[in-house]
Amino acid sequence: MQPGSAKAGPGLPSGDLWIPPATVRATPPPVDAQLEPDLSTPQPLPFLTRLWFAWVCFFLVLFDGTFAARAMLARRPPAAAPARAPAPAPPSSTPALQLLALFQREGRLVDFLKQDIAAFGDADVGAVARVVHDGCRKALESHAQIEPIRSEAEGARLELSRGFDASEVKLTGKVQGEPPYRGVLLHRGWRATKLELPVAVDGHNALVLAPAEVEL
């Protein structure tokens, strides 16, 4: 073959360059990787492996202080994972159902809300609403104590300083910047200070707001 010429590969016309495929040799894993067990799924080691490992560890612990410290730490049991706090139980709906049942019993509130009043005149609705109002107010005052959140009269101008309780005061209108805020009190708000409901007897079904009535 002349210098500068290329060898023709199989199936190629003379003069075309053919490069033989490269030969890739698999690199064997390091010796340590061959001897190191798979710790993801630990299996008992054979006796000869344990004997060799004990022999190596003996000299490493004897002459390598860092390895000795790591081996000492490995003897300690792993720290237990912190116990996950149980999820909070959902609040019971029984008190709300009891209060709704009281409004139904004293003021027929559920009957009034479920009634289609579109066909009734304003005078009829007003007369029924007065009865419902009197009964529900009686039930509310008998079992709960409610007070206004703000002491100012509605329509009064007031100032909310920094750190006010956002759960007790709802801001409306153009809310910009940081406190203090100045505005007009539209509603005083209400806060329940006490709630006393009847103690349910055994077998009581709180989902029954009013039993069906059958006259014999």
C-alpha positions in Angstrom: 0.0 0.0 0.0 1.3 3.4 -1.0 1.8 6.1 1.7 -1.3 8.2 1.9 -3.6 5.7 0.4 -6.5 4.1 2.3 -7.5 0.5 2.5 -10.7 -0.3 0.8 -13.3 -1.8 3.1 -15.4 -4.8 2.4 -18.2 -3.9 -0.1 -16.6 -0.5 -0.8 -15.0 0.6 -4.1 -11.3 1.0 -4.1 -10.2 4.4 -2.9 -13.0 4.8 -0.3 -11.8 5.0 3.3 -12.9 2.3 5.6 -12.3 2.6 9.3 -12.6 -0.6 11.3 -15.0 -0.4 14.3 -13.3 0.5 17.5 -12.9 -2.3 20.0 -14.3 -1.4 23.5 -13.0 -3.2 26.4 -15.2 -3.5 29.4 -13.5 -2.0 32.4 -13.8 -4.3 35.4 -15.2 -2.7 38.5 -12.8 -1.9 41.3 -11.8 -4.6 43.6 -13.5 -2.8 46.5 -16.8 -2.7 44.5 -16.5 -6.4 43.9 -16.1 -7.2 47.6 -18.5 -4.6 48.9 -22.0 -6.0 49.6 -25.1 -4.4 48.3 -26.3 -2.5 51.4 -29.7 -1.6 49.9 -30.8 -5.2 50.4 -28.4 -6.7 52.9 -27.8 -10.4 52.8 -25.8 -12.6 55.1 -22.1 -12.7 54.0 -20.3 -16.0 53.4 -17.9 -17.1 56.1 -14.7 -16.5 54.0 -15.9 -13.0 53.2 -16.5 -12.2 56.8 -13.1 -13.6 57.8 -11.3 -11.5 55.2 -13.3 -8.4 56.2 -12.6 -8.9 59.9 -8.9 -9.2 59.1 -8.8 -6.0 57.1 -10.9 -4.1 59.7 -8.5 -5.3 62.4 -5.5 -3.5 60.8 -7.5 -0.5 59.7 -8.8 0.1 63.3 -5.3 -0.4 64.6 -3.5 2.0 62.3 -6.2 4.4 61.0 -7.8 6.6 63.7 -10.4 8.1 61.3 -11.6 4.6 60.3 -11.6 3.5 63.9 -13.9 6.5 64.8 -16.3 5.7 62.0 -16.4 2.0 63.0 -17.2 3.1 66.5 -20.1 5.2 65.3 -21.3 2.3 63.2 -21.7 0.2 66.4 -24.4 2.6 67.6 -28.0 1.8 66.7 -29.4 4.2 64.1 -31.4 7.0 65.5 -35.1 6.4 65.4 -37.0 8.5 63.0 -39.1 11.2 64.7 -42.7 10.1 65.1 -45.0 11.8 62.7 -47.7 13.7 64.5 -51.1 12.2 63.9 -53.4 14.3 61.6 -55.8 16.4 63.7 -59.2 14.9 63.9 -61.9 16.8 61.9 -64.1 19.0 64.2 -67.3 17.5 65.3 -70.4 18.8 63.5 -72.7 17.7 66.4 -72.8 21.1 68.2 -73.8 22.9 64.9 -76.5 20.4 64.3 -77.8 20.7 67.8 -78.0 24.5 67.5 -79.8 24.1 64.1 -82.2 21.7 65.7 -82.9 24.2 68.5 -83.7 26.9 65.9 -86.0 24.5 64.2 -87.8 23.6 67.4 -88.2 27.1 68.7 -88.6 29.1 65.5 -89.2 26.6 62.7 -86.1 28.0 60.9 -85.5 25.0 58.7 -89.2 25.0 57.6 -89.0 28.7 56.8 -85.7 28.4 54.8 -86.9 25.3 52.9 -90.2 26.9 52.0 -90.5 28.4 48.5 -91.8 31.9 49.4 -91.9 33.2 45.8 -95.6 32.8 45.6 -96.3 34.6 48.9 -96.8 38.3 49.3 -94.5 40.5 51.4 -97.1 40.8 54.1 -97.3 37.0 54.5 -93.6 36.6 54.5 -93.1 39.4 57.0 -95.7 37.8 59.4 -93.9 34.4 59.2 -90.5 36.0 59.5 -91.5 37.7 62.8 -92.5 34.3 64.3 -89.3 32.7 63.1 -87.3 35.7 64.5 -88.9 35.5 67.9 -88.4 31.7 68.2 -84.8 31.7 67.0 -83.8 34.6 69.2 -85.3 32.8 72.2 -83.2 29.7 71.4 -80.0 31.7 70.8 -80.3 33.7 74.0 -81.1 30.5 76.0 -78.0 28.6 74.9 -75.4 31.2 73.8 -73.9 34.5 74.9 -72.9 36.9 72.1 -71.4 40.3 72.3 -70.3 42.8 69.6 -66.6 42.9 68.6 -66.4 46.7 68.3 -67.9 49.0 70.9 -68.2 52.0 68.5 -71.6 52.7 66.9 -72.0 51.8 63.3 -71.1 54.7 61.1 -68.4 56.0 63.4 -64.9 56.7 62.1 -62.1 54.7 63.7 -58.5 53.8 63.4 -57.0 50.4 63.3 -53.4 50.3 64.6 -50.7 47.9 63.7 -51.2 44.4 65.1 -55.0 44.4 65.0 -56.7 41.0 64.9 -57.5 40.4 61.2 -59.8 37.5 62.2 -62.1 40.0 64.0 -62.0 42.9 61.6 -62.6 42.6 57.8 -61.2 45.4 55.7 -63.2 46.4 52.6 -62.8 49.1 50.0 -59.3 50.2 48.9 -56.8 48.4 51.2 -53.4 49.8 50.6 -50.2 50.2 52.5 -49.6 49.2 56.1 -51.5 50.0 59.3 -52.7 52.2 60.8 -55.9 52.2 58.8 -58.6 54.8 59.1 -62.2 54.1 58.0 -65.9 53.9 58.8 -67.4 51.1 60.9 -70.0 49.4 58.7 -70.8 46.5 61.1 -69.8 45.9 64.7 -69.3 42.2 64.3 -70.2 39.5 66.8 -68.2 37.3 69.1 -69.6 34.2 70.9 -68.4 34.2 74.5 -70.3 31.1 75.7 -72.2 28.2 74.3 -74.2 25.7 76.3 -76.0 22.9 74.4 -78.1 20.1 75.8 -76.3 16.9 76.6 -77.2 14.3 74.0 -78.7 11.1 75.4 -77.5 7.7 74.3 -78.7 6.8 70.8 -79.4 10.4 69.9 -79.0 11.1 66.1 -77.8 14.6 65.7 -78.5 14.5 62.0 -82.2 14.4 62.7 -83.0 18.1 63.0 -86.8 17.6 63.4 -88.5 14.2 63.5 -91.4 13.6 61.1 -94.8 13.9 62.8 -97.6 11.4 62.2 -101.1 11.9 63.7 -103.1 8.8 64.4 
